[in-house]
Amino acid sequence: MTIYLLSRQHAYLIDVQALQRRALRTQIPNGGLTLRRVLESQERRKVLFDVRNYLDALYFHYGIHLCGVGDVQL
């Protein structure tokens, strides 16, 4: 999974397959926020290209319901 934070103008690459649930449960220092919370948050905007594969994989493998997502498929 590639995540780009506009506020920091920096991209992060997360190997969810290698890290498994640790990638989704690990808390951000001083905030307690996890990647799972970000992905399921309606308030935090996310933009994905062709979101269908992400929806299927995250739901069936990890039980995550993506919220607040914009799909920019051409």
Secondary structure, 3 states (H helix, E strand, C coil): CEEEECCCCEEEECCHHHHCCHHHHCECCCCCCEHHHHHHCCCCCEEECCCHHHHHHHHHHHCCCCCCEEECCC
